Amino acid sequence: MELSSPICGTISHGKYNQADEKNTTMITGRPLLEAIEFEKKQNWVGVMIAPSVIKAHRTLLEITNWVIHDPRELDKILKYAKYMCFIHSCNKIPFNNSPSYESLVIVPINSKHEQIRSISSSFSEYINELKYLRATAPSPYTQQKYDDSLDFLYDVSGDWMVTLRMEGFSPIHDISMWV
């Protein structure tokens, strides 16, 4: 998925019903309700992964655990490397009128980037877009959504670069060598 503009939403999983009539398609089902419920609760500009997806695809939790404690775990990192740049664990998704929520989220980087340096540049582009939107937001409440999104991106980009450096990768290595 390529994001050129910040969005808010939720990715859910499950069976749904689809009815097509003339020029209209109606979709109903539990995953749609779950996605709507979580999207409405979020108070940031980001895309979270709903619990139904994690229940259906437990390996997503492995994808986000990319600190190598044992050299024998390197194969696991290499197996999931192409996904690790796009999915990240977040323990503080801001929710309206409630404590923050912990889940997996989609990292908004341009999927056309294959080199770590390019991905870092993609982070910068997205951060700059959020800063612009924050500066033009109509209220302090709306600005807070952008602040929370920026905090998340600063954390992710920092974690990502620190982990790569700890594992001996330079920011100029090509990600395609991992996959």
C-alpha positions as CSV (number, residue, x, y, z in Angstrom):
1,M,0.0,0.0,0.0
2,E,1.4,3.4,-0.9
3,L,0.4,6.4,1.2
4,S,0.8,9.9,-0.1
5,S,-1.4,11.6,2.5
6,P,-1.9,10.8,6.2
7,I,-5.0,8.7,6.9
8,C,-6.8,7.2,9.9
9,G,-8.3,3.8,9.9
10,T,-8.3,0.2,11.0
11,I,-7.6,-3.1,9.2
12,S,-9.9,-5.9,10.4
13,H,-10.3,-9.6,9.5
14,G,-13.3,-12.0,9.2
15,K,-16.2,-13.1,7.2
16,Y,-18.5,-10.5,5.7
17,N,-21.6,-10.4,3.5
18,Q,-21.7,-8.6,0.1
19,A,-24.8,-7.8,-1.8
20,D,-24.6,-6.2,-5.3
21,E,-27.6,-4.4,-6.7
22,K,-27.5,-2.3,-9.9
23,N,-24.8,0.3,-9.2
24,T,-24.6,-0.3,-5.4
25,T,-22.6,-2.8,-3.3
26,M,-23.5,-3.3,0.3
27,I,-21.0,-4.9,2.7
28,T,-22.0,-6.0,6.2
29,G,-20.4,-8.1,8.9
30,R,-18.4,-8.3,12.1
31,P,-15.0,-7.1,10.5
32,L,-16.7,-4.0,9.2
33,L,-18.2,-3.2,12.6
34,E,-14.9,-3.8,14.3
35,A,-13.0,-1.5,11.8
36,I,-15.6,1.3,12.3
37,E,-15.5,0.9,16.1
38,F,-11.7,1.1,16.4
39,E,-11.4,3.9,13.8
40,K,-13.9,6.1,15.7
41,K,-12.0,5.5,19.0
42,Q,-8.6,6.5,17.6
43,N,-7.4,10.0,18.3
44,W,-4.5,10.2,15.9
45,V,-3.7,10.0,12.2
46,G,-2.7,6.4,11.7
47,V,-3.8,2.9,10.7
48,M,-4.0,0.2,13.4
49,I,-4.5,-3.5,13.0
50,A,-7.6,-4.8,14.8
51,P,-7.5,-7.7,17.3
52,S,-9.3,-9.9,14.7
53,V,-6.3,-9.7,12.4
54,I,-3.8,-10.6,15.1
55,K,-6.0,-13.6,16.2
56,A,-6.1,-14.8,12.6
57,H,-2.4,-14.2,11.8
58,R,-0.3,-14.8,14.9
59,T,2.9,-14.5,12.9
60,L,2.3,-10.7,12.8
61,L,3.6,-10.6,16.4
62,E,6.8,-12.4,15.3
63,I,7.2,-9.9,12.5
64,T,7.3,-7.0,14.9
65,N,9.9,-8.7,17.3
66,W,13.1,-7.9,15.4
67,V,15.7,-7.7,18.2
68,I,18.1,-10.5,17.8
69,H,18.9,-12.1,21.2
70,D,20.6,-15.2,19.8
71,P,22.5,-15.4,16.4
72,R,20.3,-18.5,15.5
73,E,17.3,-16.1,15.4
74,L,18.7,-14.2,12.4
75,D,16.8,-16.6,10.0
76,K,13.5,-15.4,11.6
77,I,14.5,-11.8,11.0
78,L,15.5,-12.5,7.4
79,K,12.3,-14.5,6.8
80,Y,10.1,-11.5,7.7
81,A,12.4,-8.6,6.8
82,K,10.3,-7.3,3.9
83,Y,7.3,-6.9,6.2
84,M,9.0,-5.5,9.2
85,C,9.3,-2.0,7.7
86,F,5.6,-1.8,7.3
87,I,4.2,-3.2,10.6
88,H,5.2,-2.0,14.1
89,S,4.0,-2.6,17.6
90,C,2.6,0.5,19.3
91,N,1.8,0.5,23.0
92,K,0.2,4.0,23.0
93,I,-2.3,4.4,20.3
94,P,-4.3,7.5,21.5
95,F,-8.0,6.8,22.0
96,N,-10.7,9.4,22.6
97,N,-11.7,9.7,26.3
98,S,-9.9,6.5,27.3
99,P,-6.4,5.2,28.0
100,S,-4.2,4.6,25.1
101,Y,-4.4,1.2,23.3
102,E,-1.8,-1.3,22.4
103,S,-1.8,-3.0,19.0
104,L,0.1,-3.3,15.8
105,V,0.0,-0.5,13.3
106,I,0.9,0.1,9.7
107,V,4.1,2.2,9.3
108,P,3.4,4.9,6.7
109,I,6.4,4.5,4.3
110,N,6.4,4.4,0.6
111,S,6.5,0.8,-0.5
112,K,8.5,1.7,-3.6
113,H,11.5,2.3,-1.4
114,E,13.9,-0.7,-1.1
115,Q,17.0,0.8,0.4
116,I,17.1,1.7,4.1
117,R,18.2,5.2,3.2
118,S,15.2,5.6,0.9
119,I,12.9,4.3,3.7
120,S,14.4,6.9,6.1
121,S,13.7,9.5,3.4
122,S,10.1,8.2,3.2
123,F,9.7,8.7,7.0
124,S,10.9,12.3,6.6
125,E,8.4,13.0,3.8
126,Y,5.5,11.7,5.8
127,I,6.6,13.5,9.0
128,N,6.9,16.8,7.0
129,E,3.3,16.3,5.7
130,L,2.0,15.7,9.2
131,K,3.8,18.9,10.4
132,Y,2.2,20.8,7.6
133,L,-1.3,19.4,8.4
134,R,-0.7,20.2,12.1
135,A,0.3,23.8,11.3
136,T,-3.0,24.2,9.3
137,A,-5.2,22.3,11.8
138,P,-8.3,24.3,12.9
139,S,-8.1,23.6,16.6
140,P,-5.8,22.5,19.4
141,Y,-7.8,19.2,19.6
142,T,-7.0,18.5,16.0
143,Q,-3.4,19.6,16.4
144,Q,-3.0,17.0,19.2
145,K,-4.0,14.2,16.8
146,Y,-1.0,15.3,14.6
147,D,1.3,15.6,17.6
148,D,0.4,12.0,18.7
149,S,1.1,10.7,15.2
150,L,4.4,12.5,15.0
151,D,5.5,11.1,18.4
152,F,4.7,7.6,17.1
153,L,6.7,8.2,13.9
154,Y,9.7,9.6,15.7
155,D,9.6,6.5,18.0
156,V,9.4,4.1,15.1
157,S,12.0,5.6,12.9
158,G,14.4,5.9,15.9
159,D,13.7,2.3,17.0
160,W,14.2,1.1,13.5
161,M,17.5,2.8,12.9
162,V,18.9,1.9,16.4
163,T,18.0,-1.7,16.0
164,L,19.6,-1.9,12.5
165,R,22.8,-0.3,13.8
166,M,22.9,-2.6,16.8
167,E,22.7,-5.6,14.4
168,G,25.6,-4.3,12.3
169,F,23.5,-2.9,9.4
170,S,24.5,0.4,7.9
171,P,21.7,2.8,6.8
172,I,23.0,2.3,3.2
173,H,22.5,-1.5,3.0
174,D,19.9,-2.7,0.6
175,I,16.8,-4.3,2.2
176,S,16.5,-6.6,-0.8
177,M,19.5,-8.5,0.4
178,W,17.4,-9.8,3.3
179,V,14.5,-11.2,1.3
